[in-house]
Amino acid sequence: MSNKDITQKALLRVPDVFASLVNLLLFHNAPIISSNQIRYLDIPSHFVFDDSLHDLYRDVCAMILDKQGNPLFIVCFENQIWRDWTMPIRALGYGDTLYFWQRSQILHKSKAPFEIPLSRFIPCVTFVLHYGDDAWNAKSLDDLTRLEKTPFLKPFVSGYTMNLENIAWWSEEKIASIRSDFRIIADYCAQIRRSRKKDPDHPMYEPPKQWKIEHVEETLMTLAAFSNDRKLTEALHVYLEQFDLYEQKKGGITMRSVIDHIEERGYLRARKQLNEQNRQLEELTQKEKEQNLQLETMTKQLEEKDQRLEEKDRQIDQMISRFVVSAQRLMAMQGLTAEQACDLLGYDEEFRAIVLPYLVS
């Protein structure tokens, strides 16, 4: 069996939970059967496939004892998340196996695993517990074998209709009346079904506050196995891994306190991530500020340099203007040419090349 199969059965392997379902389904929830009357059976059935023998285990099966400790009847629960149109055949096969097992016990005078011998056959009943959203209207064995085409066989063929319970369609009153942690599972399935009907993409679950969880690990293991919410499943597994580290709050653990703890842990992790992102953003902002400051400094230095160059150009222009004016005065007063004025003023060739274009002969 896979780990998921095992975890799906975890809660039903708790005697008081098993007894509560027996009372709910067989005795209208009257407290007739107690947990000390439950004796679990692990009886594989065998079938041949591909020329080899295979074991087929039913999900959870138990013998119910009377008040004196004698075998009274056998109840089996089969968990189904998805509908299986062959389930009536499977359920019928499980029942047959139980009677063959009883036959072996009686004929060979062997003892059951719990040291209670069988001296007679006792009745067996199988319930299929369907946890899916869609209501499953299971067909009977007559429907599967299509007896309408062979009506002459009907008097000779025993019909079989499996006992089916659509957990997600149980009423709120029925779920609240369950005297065990199984109501947590049933309530989750029912809430998800109703919520998905309103919003198929975002089903919501509001965990009950008032129901204490007696078997925390088994309940959460089972809920994780049945949930299609990957994040919730992962969070429940993390919670279970560290469950022994948590202090049970006054008043006991409820699904509300479990979800609150998960959300709080998720919030703290998200807050830590946000703080880290903010820190990195601040570092980037600081670096950007430093770079901007360096850029501003360089820009200021360039502007100052440009100003100095402009000032130097202005001073040169003023000096050239003075030399040009001096040459022009000589030219006007003494009737000299531009070349003669430059010679008289002693301008060298380099300076002469600058001044002459401004002089008019």
C-alpha positions as CSV (number, residue, x, y, z in Angstrom):
1,M,0.0,0.0,0.0
2,S,1.2,3.5,-0.8
3,N,1.8,6.1,1.9
4,K,-1.2,8.0,0.7
5,D,-3.4,4.9,1.1
6,I,-2.1,4.5,4.7
7,T,-2.7,8.1,5.7
8,Q,-6.2,8.0,4.2
9,K,-7.0,5.2,6.6
10,A,-5.1,6.6,9.6
11,L,-8.2,8.1,11.3
12,L,-10.4,5.2,10.7
13,R,-7.8,3.0,12.4
14,V,-8.6,4.8,15.7
15,P,-11.2,2.6,17.6
16,D,-13.4,5.5,18.9
17,V,-13.6,7.0,15.4
18,F,-14.5,3.7,13.9
19,A,-17.2,3.2,16.6
20,S,-18.6,6.6,16.0
21,L,-19.2,5.9,12.3
22,V,-20.8,2.5,13.1
23,N,-23.2,4.3,15.5
24,L,-23.9,7.0,13.0
25,L,-24.6,4.8,10.0
26,L,-26.2,1.8,11.7
27,F,-27.9,3.1,14.9
28,H,-28.9,6.7,13.9
29,N,-26.0,8.0,16.0
30,A,-27.1,6.4,19.2
31,P,-24.1,5.4,21.3
32,I,-24.6,1.6,21.0
33,I,-21.1,0.5,20.1
34,S,-18.0,1.6,22.1
35,S,-14.4,1.7,21.1
36,N,-13.5,-1.4,23.3
37,Q,-15.9,-3.5,21.1
38,I,-13.8,-2.8,18.0
39,R,-11.3,-5.5,16.8
40,Y,-9.5,-4.6,13.5
41,L,-9.1,-7.2,10.8
42,D,-6.4,-7.2,8.1
43,I,-7.6,-9.9,5.7
44,P,-6.3,-9.7,2.1
45,S,-8.3,-11.2,-0.7
46,H,-6.4,-12.8,-3.6
47,F,-6.9,-12.6,-7.3
48,V,-5.0,-13.8,-10.3
49,F,-3.9,-11.2,-12.9
50,D,-1.2,-11.6,-15.5
51,D,-0.6,-15.2,-14.4
52,S,0.3,-14.1,-10.9
53,L,-1.4,-13.9,-7.5
54,H,-2.2,-10.4,-6.1
55,D,-3.3,-9.3,-2.7
56,L,-6.2,-6.9,-2.5
57,Y,-6.6,-5.1,0.8
58,R,-9.8,-3.5,1.8
59,D,-9.3,-0.1,3.5
60,V,-10.4,-0.6,7.1
61,C,-12.3,-3.5,8.5
62,A,-13.2,-4.5,12.0
63,M,-15.2,-7.1,13.9
64,I,-17.7,-5.7,16.4
65,L,-18.0,-7.6,19.6
66,D,-21.1,-7.7,21.9
67,K,-21.0,-6.6,25.5
68,Q,-19.8,-10.1,26.5
69,G,-16.9,-10.0,24.0
70,N,-18.4,-12.4,21.5
71,P,-18.3,-11.7,17.7
72,L,-21.4,-9.8,16.7
73,F,-20.9,-8.5,13.1
74,I,-18.1,-7.2,10.8
75,V,-18.0,-3.7,9.3
76,C,-15.7,-2.5,6.5
77,F,-15.2,1.1,5.3
78,E,-13.8,1.7,1.8
79,N,-12.5,5.2,1.1
80,Q,-13.1,6.7,-2.3
81,I,-12.1,10.1,-3.6
82,W,-13.1,9.4,-7.2
83,R,-16.1,7.6,-8.4
84,D,-15.5,4.0,-9.7
85,W,-18.2,2.5,-11.7
86,T,-16.9,-1.0,-10.8
87,M,-17.1,-0.4,-7.1
88,P,-20.2,-2.7,-6.6
89,I,-18.1,-5.6,-7.9
90,R,-15.2,-4.7,-5.7
91,A,-17.5,-4.3,-2.6
92,L,-19.2,-7.6,-3.4
93,G,-15.7,-9.2,-3.6
94,Y,-14.7,-7.8,-0.3
95,G,-17.8,-9.2,1.3
96,D,-17.2,-12.7,-0.2
97,T,-13.7,-12.7,1.1
98,L,-14.9,-12.0,4.6
99,Y,-17.2,-15.0,4.5
100,F,-14.5,-17.2,3.1
101,W,-12.3,-16.1,5.9
102,Q,-15.0,-16.9,8.4
103,R,-15.4,-20.3,6.8
104,S,-11.7,-21.0,7.2
105,Q,-11.8,-19.9,10.9
106,I,-14.8,-22.2,11.6
107,L,-13.7,-25.3,9.7
108,H,-10.1,-25.3,10.9
109,K,-11.1,-24.1,14.4
110,S,-8.4,-21.5,14.1
111,K,-8.4,-18.3,16.1
112,A,-8.7,-14.8,14.9
113,P,-5.8,-12.4,15.4
114,F,-7.3,-11.2,18.6
115,E,-7.7,-14.7,20.1
116,I,-11.5,-14.9,19.6
117,P,-12.6,-18.1,17.8
118,L,-15.5,-18.2,15.5
119,S,-18.1,-20.9,15.9
120,R,-20.7,-19.5,13.5
121,F,-21.0,-17.1,10.6
122,I,-21.7,-13.5,11.5
123,P,-23.0,-10.8,9.1
124,C,-20.7,-8.5,7.2
125,V,-21.5,-5.0,5.9
126,T,-19.4,-2.7,3.7
127,F,-19.8,1.0,3.5
128,V,-18.2,3.0,0.7
129,L,-17.2,6.5,1.9
130,H,-17.1,8.9,-1.0
131,Y,-15.3,12.2,-0.3
132,G,-15.6,13.8,-3.7
133,D,-17.6,16.9,-4.6
134,D,-19.9,15.2,-7.1
135,A,-22.7,13.2,-5.7
136,W,-22.2,9.6,-6.7
137,N,-25.3,7.6,-7.5
138,A,-23.8,4.2,-7.6
139,K,-25.2,1.5,-9.9
140,S,-26.3,-1.8,-8.6
141,L,-24.9,-5.2,-9.7
142,D,-28.1,-5.6,-11.8
143,D,-27.4,-2.3,-13.6
144,L,-23.8,-3.4,-14.4
145,T,-24.8,-6.8,-15.7
146,R,-27.6,-5.3,-17.9
147,L,-30.3,-7.8,-16.9
148,E,-32.8,-5.9,-19.0
149,K,-31.5,-7.8,-22.0
150,T,-31.8,-11.2,-20.2
151,P,-34.9,-10.7,-18.0
152,F,-35.4,-14.5,-17.8
153,L,-32.3,-14.6,-15.5
154,K,-33.4,-12.1,-13.0
155,P,-35.2,-14.6,-10.7
156,F,-31.9,-16.5,-10.5
157,V,-29.4,-13.7,-10.0
158,S,-29.0,-12.0,-6.7
159,G,-28.8,-8.2,-7.1
160,Y,-26.4,-6.2,-5.0
161,T,-26.4,-2.5,-4.2
162,M,-23.5,-1.2,-2.3
163,N,-23.9,1.0,0.8
164,L,-22.7,4.4,-0.4
165,E,-22.2,7.6,1.7
166,N,-21.4,10.9,-0.1
167,I,-19.6,12.5,2.8
168,A,-19.4,16.0,1.1
169,W,-23.2,16.0,0.8
170,W,-23.9,15.3,4.5
171,S,-25.9,18.0,6.2
172,E,-24.3,20.4,8.7
173,E,-26.5,18.9,11.4
174,K,-25.4,15.3,10.6
175,I,-21.7,16.3,10.6
176,A,-22.0,18.2,13.9
177,S,-23.6,15.2,15.5
178,I,-20.6,12.9,14.8
179,R,-19.0,12.0,18.2
180,S,-15.4,11.8,16.9
181,D,-12.7,13.6,14.9
182,F,-14.2,12.2,11.7
183,R,-16.5,15.3,11.8
184,I,-13.4,17.4,11.0
185,I,-12.9,15.4,7.7
186,A,-16.6,15.5,6.8
187,D,-16.9,19.2,7.6
188,Y,-13.9,20.0,5.4
189,C,-15.3,18.0,2.5
190,A,-18.7,19.6,2.8
191,Q,-17.3,23.1,3.1
192,I,-15.1,22.7,0.0
193,R,-18.0,21.3,-2.0
194,R,-20.3,24.2,-1.1
195,S,-17.5,26.8,-1.6
196,R,-16.4,25.4,-4.9
197,K,-20.0,25.6,-6.2
198,K,-19.8,29.4,-5.6
199,D,-16.2,29.9,-6.8
200,P,-14.8,26.8,-8.6
201,D,-11.2,28.2,-8.7
202,H,-10.9,29.4,-5.1
203,P,-12.8,27.2,-2.7
204,M,-12.7,28.5,0.9
205,Y,-12.4,26.6,4.1
206,E,-13.4,28.1,7.5
207,P,-12.1,25.7,10.2
208,P,-14.5,25.2,13.1
209,K,-13.4,26.8,16.4
210,Q,-15.4,24.8,18.9
211,W,-14.4,21.2,18.0
212,K,-11.4,19.9,19.8
213,I,-9.2,17.4,18.0
214,E,-8.6,14.3,20.1
215,H,-6.3,12.5,17.6
216,V,-4.4,15.4,16.1
217,E,-1.8,13.4,14.1
218,E,-4.3,10.9,12.6
219,T,-6.8,13.6,11.8
220,L,-4.4,15.9,10.1
221,M,-2.7,13.0,8.2
222,T,-6.1,12.0,6.9
223,L,-7.1,15.5,6.0
224,A,-3.8,16.1,4.1
225,A,-4.4,12.8,2.2
226,F,-7.9,13.9,1.1
227,S,-7.2,17.5,0.4
228,N,-6.6,18.7,-3.2
229,D,-5.0,21.9,-1.8
230,R,-1.3,21.4,-2.3
231,K,-0.3,24.3,0.0
232,L,-2.6,23.1,2.8
233,T,-1.3,19.6,2.5
234,E,2.3,20.7,2.7
235,A,1.5,23.0,5.6
236,L,-0.2,20.2,7.5
237,H,2.8,17.9,7.0
238,V,5.1,20.6,8.3
239,Y,2.8,21.0,11.3
240,L,2.9,17.3,11.9
241,E,6.6,17.1,11.7
242,Q,7.0,19.6,14.4
243,F,3.8,18.8,16.3
244,D,5.6,17.5,19.5
245,L,7.3,20.9,19.7
246,Y,4.1,22.9,20.0
247,E,2.4,23.6,23.3
248,Q,-1.2,22.7,23.4
249,K,-3.2,25.7,24.2
250,K,-5.6,25.8,27.0
251,G,-8.9,24.3,25.9
252,G,-7.2,21.9,23.4
253,I,-6.2,22.0,19.8
254,T,-8.9,22.7,17.2
255,M,-8.7,23.0,13.4
256,R,-9.0,26.8,13.9
257,S,-5.9,26.8,16.1
258,V,-4.0,24.6,13.6
259,I,-4.9,26.8,10.7
260,D,-4.1,30.0,12.7
261,H,-0.7,28.5,13.5
262,I,-0.1,27.6,9.9
263,E,-1.2,31.1,8.7
264,E,0.9,32.7,11.5
265,R,4.0,30.7,10.4
266,G,3.3,31.6,6.8
267,Y,2.8,35.3,7.8
268,L,6.1,35.3,9.7
269,R,7.9,33.7,6.8
270,A,6.3,36.1,4.3
271,R,7.2,39.0,6.7
272,K,10.8,37.7,6.9
273,Q,11.0,37.5,3.1
274,L,9.5,41.0,2.8
275,N,12.0,42.4,5.3
276,E,14.8,40.8,3.4
277,Q,13.5,42.2,0.1
278,N,13.2,45.7,1.8
279,R,16.8,45.4,3.1
280,Q,18.0,44.5,-0.4
281,L,16.0,47.4,-1.8
282,E,17.5,49.8,0.8
283,E,21.0,48.6,-0.2
284,L,20.2,49.2,-3.8
285,T,18.7,52.6,-3.0
286,Q,21.8,53.5,-1.0
287,K,24.1,52.4,-3.8
288,E,22.0,54.4,-6.2
289,K,22.2,57.4,-4.0
290,E,26.0,57.1,-3.8
291,Q,26.2,56.7,-7.5
292,N,24.0,59.8,-8.0
293,L,26.2,61.7,-5.5
294,Q,29.3,60.7,-7.4
295,L,27.6,61.7,-10.7
296,E,26.5,65.1,-9.2
297,T,30.1,65.7,-8.0
298,M,31.5,64.9,-11.4
299,T,28.9,67.1,-13.0
300,K,29.7,69.9,-10.7
301,Q,33.4,69.5,-11.3
302,L,32.8,69.6,-15.1
303,E,30.6,72.7,-14.7
304,E,33.3,74.4,-12.7
305,K,35.9,73.5,-15.3
306,D,33.6,74.8,-18.1
307,Q,33.2,78.0,-16.1
308,R,37.0,78.4,-15.7
309,L,37.4,77.8,-19.4
310,E,34.7,80.3,-20.2
311,E,36.3,82.8,-17.9
312,K,39.7,82.2,-19.5
313,D,38.2,82.7,-23.0
314,R,36.5,85.9,-21.8
315,Q,39.8,87.2,-20.5
316,I,41.6,86.3,-23.7
317,D,38.8,88.0,-25.7
318,Q,39.2,91.1,-23.6
319,M,43.0,91.1,-24.1
320,I,42.7,90.7,-27.8
321,S,40.1,93.5,-27.9
322,R,42.6,95.8,-26.1
323,F,45.4,95.0,-28.6
324,V,43.1,95.4,-31.5
325,V,41.9,98.8,-30.2
326,S,45.6,99.9,-29.7
327,A,46.5,99.0,-33.2
328,Q,43.4,100.7,-34.6
329,R,44.3,104.0,-32.8
330,L,47.8,104.0,-34.3
331,M,46.3,103.4,-37.7
332,A,43.9,106.3,-37.3
333,M,46.3,108.8,-35.7
334,Q,49.3,108.1,-37.8
335,G,47.7,106.9,-41.0
336,L,49.4,103.4,-40.7
337,T,48.5,100.2,-42.3
338,A,47.5,97.2,-40.1
339,E,50.9,95.6,-40.7
340,Q,52.7,98.8,-39.8
341,A,50.7,99.3,-36.6
342,C,51.4,95.7,-35.5
343,D,55.2,96.3,-36.3
344,L,55.1,99.5,-34.2
345,L,53.4,97.8,-31.3
346,G,55.8,94.8,-31.5
347,Y,53.3,92.0,-32.1
348,D,55.0,88.7,-32.9
349,E,53.8,86.5,-35.7
350,E,51.5,84.3,-33.6
351,F,49.8,87.3,-32.0
352,R,49.7,89.2,-35.3
353,A,47.8,86.3,-36.8
354,I,45.1,86.7,-34.1
355,V,44.8,90.5,-34.3
356,L,45.1,91.2,-38.1
357,P,41.7,89.8,-39.0
358,Y,40.1,92.4,-36.7
359,L,42.0,95.3,-38.2
360,V,40.9,97.2,-41.3
361,S,43.7,98.7,-43.4
